[in-house]
Amino acid sequence: MSAPLSVENQTRSARAEGPIRERMNRLPRGLRPGPALGYDLVRAYLGVGLFVRGVLFVAQPELMLGYLRDIHGWFLPYAVVHFVAIAHLCGGLMLAVGLLTRVAAAIQVPILFGAVFFVHSSTGLLNPGQSLEFSGLVLALLVVYLTFGSGELAVDTLLHQSHERARHVETPSLIPERPLRGHQVLFARAMPSPKR
């Protein structure tokens, strides 16, 4: 058991933490260490991982076709391979940057559901390839991002904030009795202001 810190040691420790804490508080809220940053980093890592998996399926389609060997016919296996590759490529990039995060996760969930319950479930958990538990983890993370959204460091958040800022900017109408409506406001804001 360690002895409690003396008052002098506590004061010295608090003084040392002061400048660090000040620097942390200067960072934008989304970049400060904590759960929010971890949530965004896991989303970005998940997106990059899915993108890399999509590249692998494009480079070696026989890998995916091996998983689908039980499906009879020629069209359905190739259609599934193309869908999975495109979904992993596009959805992975979208997840990595946080663009339409819920849509990207929703596209991935059926693929990972099939991987967990139809492809890798026959090998079991004690497989040296670790396919079932890894696919299960990715499926669980996708459900989390589908449910809760992208986080603070995401294109979705930036777009939402810019939309909110634009909503509160007054755009005058040339005719005071007839204020501008939705699309008219967008056109008025997009036009350059006249030079005086």
C-alpha positions as CSV (number, residue, x, y, z in Angstrom):
1,M,0.0,0.0,0.0
2,S,1.4,3.4,-0.9
3,A,1.5,6.2,1.6
4,P,-0.7,9.2,0.9
5,L,0.9,12.2,-0.8
6,S,2.0,14.9,1.4
7,V,0.5,18.4,1.0
8,E,3.8,19.6,-0.6
9,N,3.8,16.7,-3.1
10,Q,0.1,17.4,-3.9
11,T,0.8,21.1,-4.5
12,R,3.8,20.2,-6.7
13,S,1.7,17.7,-8.7
14,A,-1.1,20.2,-9.2
15,R,1.4,22.9,-10.4
16,A,2.8,20.4,-13.0
17,E,-0.6,19.5,-14.2
18,G,-1.7,23.1,-14.6
19,P,0.2,23.9,-17.9
20,I,-0.8,20.5,-19.4
21,R,-4.4,21.1,-18.6
22,E,-4.3,24.6,-20.0
23,R,-2.9,23.2,-23.3
24,M,-5.6,20.5,-23.4
25,N,-8.3,23.1,-22.9
26,R,-7.0,25.1,-25.9
27,L,-7.6,22.2,-28.2
28,P,-11.0,22.0,-30.0
29,R,-13.4,19.9,-28.0
30,G,-13.3,17.0,-30.4
31,L,-9.5,16.7,-30.2
32,R,-9.3,16.6,-26.4
33,P,-8.3,13.2,-25.0
34,G,-11.2,11.4,-23.7
35,P,-14.1,9.1,-24.7
36,A,-15.3,11.3,-27.6
37,L,-11.9,11.2,-29.2
38,G,-11.7,7.4,-28.7
39,Y,-15.1,7.0,-30.3
40,D,-14.0,8.9,-33.4
41,L,-10.7,7.0,-33.6
42,V,-12.4,3.6,-33.4
43,R,-14.8,4.8,-36.2
44,A,-11.9,5.9,-38.4
45,Y,-10.0,2.6,-37.8
46,L,-13.1,0.5,-38.5
47,G,-13.7,2.4,-41.8
48,V,-10.1,2.0,-42.9
49,G,-10.2,-1.7,-42.0
50,L,-13.4,-2.3,-44.1
51,F,-11.8,-0.3,-46.9
52,V,-8.7,-2.5,-46.9
53,R,-11.0,-5.6,-46.8
54,G,-12.8,-4.2,-49.9
55,V,-9.4,-3.8,-51.6
56,L,-8.6,-7.4,-50.8
57,F,-11.9,-8.6,-52.2
58,V,-11.2,-6.6,-55.4
59,A,-7.7,-7.9,-55.7
60,Q,-8.5,-11.5,-54.9
61,P,-12.2,-12.2,-55.7
62,E,-11.6,-15.9,-55.5
63,L,-11.2,-15.4,-51.7
64,M,-14.8,-14.3,-51.4
65,L,-16.0,-16.8,-54.0
66,G,-14.5,-19.5,-51.7
67,Y,-16.9,-18.4,-49.0
68,L,-19.8,-18.6,-51.4
69,R,-19.0,-22.1,-52.8
70,D,-22.3,-23.5,-51.4
71,I,-24.4,-21.2,-53.6
72,H,-25.4,-22.8,-56.8
73,G,-25.4,-20.9,-60.0
74,W,-23.0,-18.4,-61.4
75,F,-24.8,-15.1,-61.2
76,L,-25.5,-14.8,-57.5
77,P,-22.0,-15.5,-56.2
78,Y,-20.5,-12.9,-58.5
79,A,-23.2,-10.3,-57.7
80,V,-22.6,-10.8,-54.0
81,V,-18.8,-10.5,-54.4
82,H,-19.2,-7.2,-56.3
83,F,-21.7,-5.9,-53.8
84,V,-19.5,-6.7,-50.8
85,A,-16.4,-5.2,-52.5
86,I,-18.2,-2.0,-53.4
87,A,-19.9,-1.7,-50.0
88,H,-16.6,-2.2,-48.1
89,L,-14.8,0.2,-50.3
90,C,-17.4,3.0,-50.3
91,G,-18.8,2.3,-46.8
92,G,-15.3,2.0,-45.4
93,L,-14.2,5.4,-46.7
94,M,-17.5,7.0,-45.5
95,L,-17.0,5.5,-42.0
96,A,-13.4,6.6,-41.9
97,V,-14.2,10.3,-42.5
98,G,-17.7,10.2,-40.8
99,L,-19.8,11.0,-43.9
100,L,-23.3,9.6,-43.7
101,T,-22.1,7.3,-41.0
102,R,-25.4,5.6,-40.2
103,V,-26.0,4.9,-43.9
104,A,-22.5,3.4,-44.3
105,A,-23.0,1.3,-41.2
106,A,-26.4,0.1,-42.4
107,I,-24.9,-1.0,-45.7
108,Q,-22.3,-3.0,-43.8
109,V,-24.5,-4.7,-41.2
110,P,-26.1,-7.3,-43.5
111,I,-22.7,-8.2,-44.9
112,L,-21.2,-8.8,-41.5
113,F,-24.4,-10.5,-40.3
114,G,-24.0,-13.0,-43.1
115,A,-20.2,-13.3,-42.4
116,V,-20.9,-14.1,-38.7
117,F,-23.9,-16.4,-38.9
118,F,-23.5,-18.1,-42.3
119,V,-19.8,-18.0,-43.3
120,H,-17.7,-18.2,-40.1
121,S,-20.1,-19.9,-37.7
122,S,-19.3,-23.3,-39.0
123,T,-15.6,-22.9,-38.1
124,G,-16.4,-22.0,-34.5
125,L,-14.5,-19.8,-32.0
126,L,-11.4,-22.0,-31.7
127,N,-10.3,-21.5,-35.2
128,P,-6.7,-20.2,-35.6
129,G,-7.8,-17.8,-38.3
130,Q,-9.9,-15.8,-35.7
131,S,-12.6,-15.1,-38.3
132,L,-15.7,-15.5,-36.3
133,E,-14.8,-13.3,-33.3
134,F,-13.3,-10.6,-35.5
135,S,-16.4,-10.5,-37.7
136,G,-18.6,-10.5,-34.5
137,L,-16.6,-7.5,-33.2
138,V,-16.9,-5.6,-36.4
139,L,-20.7,-6.3,-36.5
140,A,-21.1,-5.1,-32.9
141,L,-19.1,-1.9,-33.7
142,L,-21.2,-1.3,-36.8
143,V,-24.4,-1.6,-34.8
144,V,-23.0,1.0,-32.3
145,Y,-22.3,3.5,-35.1
146,L,-25.6,2.7,-36.7
147,T,-27.4,3.5,-33.4
148,F,-25.4,6.5,-32.1
149,G,-24.0,8.1,-35.2
150,S,-20.6,9.5,-36.1
151,G,-19.2,11.5,-33.2
152,E,-17.6,14.9,-33.1
153,L,-14.7,14.5,-35.5
154,A,-16.8,13.7,-38.6
155,V,-17.9,15.3,-41.8
156,D,-21.5,14.7,-40.6
157,T,-20.9,17.0,-37.6
158,L,-19.2,19.7,-39.7
159,L,-22.0,19.7,-42.2
160,H,-24.6,19.9,-39.4
161,Q,-22.8,22.8,-37.7
162,S,-22.4,24.7,-41.0
163,H,-26.1,24.2,-41.7
164,E,-27.0,25.4,-38.3
165,R,-24.8,28.5,-38.7
166,A,-26.4,29.2,-42.2
167,R,-29.9,28.9,-40.8
168,H,-29.3,31.7,-38.3
169,V,-27.9,34.2,-40.9
170,E,-30.4,36.7,-41.9
171,T,-30.8,37.2,-45.7
172,P,-32.7,40.3,-46.5
173,S,-35.4,40.4,-49.1
174,L,-35.7,43.2,-51.6
175,I,-39.4,43.3,-50.9
176,P,-39.9,43.6,-47.1
177,E,-43.5,42.4,-47.3
178,R,-42.4,39.1,-49.0
179,P,-39.6,37.4,-47.1
180,L,-37.5,34.9,-48.9
181,R,-38.4,31.2,-48.8
182,G,-36.1,28.1,-48.5
183,H,-34.6,27.8,-51.9
184,Q,-34.5,31.6,-52.4
185,V,-32.4,32.0,-49.2
186,L,-29.9,29.4,-50.5
187,F,-29.6,31.3,-53.9
188,A,-29.3,34.6,-52.2
189,R,-26.5,33.4,-49.9
190,A,-24.7,31.8,-52.8
191,M,-24.6,35.0,-54.9
192,P,-21.6,37.2,-54.3
193,S,-22.4,40.4,-52.5
194,P,-22.5,43.5,-54.7
195,K,-19.5,45.8,-54.6
196,R,-20.1,49.3,-53.4
